[in-house]
Amino acid sequence: MMEQLLGVSLPVFLGLTVVLFGGAAFMTGQGMASKWRPMRTAFLYTALLGLGDRFLIYALFGGQLLSLTGYIIHTAILTVICLAAYRMTQARKMVKQYPWLYERSGLFSWRERSSAA
């Protein structure tokens, strides 16, 4: 069942999609945030990463090239990784660039610095 949804076996999915392409998606999110690109561009970049992922699954492991559910699931996971990296980097940059205005309030967010501090 899982192999039919993903279009590939679970070890190949974890190794290629999550580790290799997930790392690329993470670096893509960091790069976009560091250049202050809009978050919506992540969807275009991860769609392209999803195409590359599907091709390597087909070419290296004999997986299904034209698996729509596989493409959607793989691309959704890559998009989540990319957006998480984007938000973490953006939060870090806001606090680092404007330390008199903002302080960290978690891994993905910042808040206005309290005036009492």
C-alpha positions in Angstrom: 0.0 0.0 0.0 2.7 2.5 1.0 4.8 1.7 -2.1 1.8 2.3 -4.3 1.2 5.8 -2.8 4.8 6.8 -2.8 5.7 5.1 -6.1 8.9 3.7 -4.5 9.9 1.6 -1.5 10.2 3.2 1.9 14.0 3.0 2.2 14.4 4.7 -1.1 11.8 7.3 -0.1 13.7 8.1 3.1 17.1 8.1 1.6 16.5 10.0 -1.6 13.5 12.2 -0.8 13.9 13.0 2.9 17.7 13.0 3.2 19.1 14.0 -0.2 16.3 16.2 -1.6 15.2 17.2 1.9 18.6 18.7 2.5 18.4 20.5 -0.8 15.0 21.8 0.2 16.4 22.9 3.5 19.2 24.8 1.9 16.7 26.3 -0.6 14.6 27.7 2.2 17.7 29.1 3.9 18.9 30.7 0.7 15.5 32.3 0.0 15.2 33.7 3.5 18.8 35.0 3.5 18.1 37.0 0.3 14.7 38.2 1.6 12.8 36.4 -1.2 9.0 36.0 -0.8 7.9 32.8 0.8 5.6 32.0 -2.2 8.7 31.2 -4.4 9.2 28.1 -2.2 6.4 26.4 -4.0 8.0 26.9 -7.4 11.4 25.7 -6.2 10.1 22.6 -4.4 7.9 21.7 -7.4 11.2 21.6 -9.4 12.9 19.6 -6.7 10.0 17.2 -6.7 10.5 16.7 -10.5 14.1 16.0 -9.9 13.3 13.6 -7.1 10.8 11.6 -9.3 13.4 11.4 -12.1 16.2 10.1 -9.9 13.7 7.6 -8.3 12.9 6.4 -11.9 16.5 6.4 -13.2 18.3 4.9 -10.2 15.8 2.7 -8.5 13.3 1.7 -11.2 10.4 3.5 -9.5 7.4 4.9 -11.2 8.2 8.1 -13.1 4.6 9.3 -13.7 3.2 8.6 -10.2 0.9 11.5 -9.5 0.3 10.6 -5.8 4.1 10.0 -5.4 4.9 13.4 -6.9 2.3 15.2 -4.7 3.4 13.4 -1.5 7.2 13.9 -2.2 6.7 17.5 -3.2 4.5 18.3 -0.1 7.2 16.9 2.2 9.9 18.9 0.4 7.7 22.0 0.7 7.3 21.6 4.4 11.0 21.2 4.9 11.7 24.2 2.7 9.2 26.4 4.5 10.4 25.3 7.9 14.0 26.3 7.0 12.7 29.6 5.5 10.9 30.5 8.7 13.8 29.5 11.0 16.3 31.5 9.0 13.9 34.5 8.8 13.4 34.5 12.5 17.2 34.3 13.1 17.8 37.1 10.7 15.2 39.4 12.1 16.6 39.1 15.6 20.2 39.4 14.5 19.6 42.3 12.1 17.3 44.2 14.4 18.3 43.3 18.0 16.9 46.6 19.5 13.5 45.8 18.1 13.0 42.0 18.3 13.8 39.0 20.4 13.4 35.3 19.7 10.2 33.7 21.0 10.7 30.2 19.6 12.3 28.4 16.8 10.1 29.9 14.1 9.1 33.2 15.5 10.2 36.5 17.1 8.4 39.2 19.0 8.9 42.8 19.8 11.4 43.5 22.5 9.8 44.5 25.7 10.4 48.1 26.7 11.3 47.2 30.3 14.4 45.3 29.1 
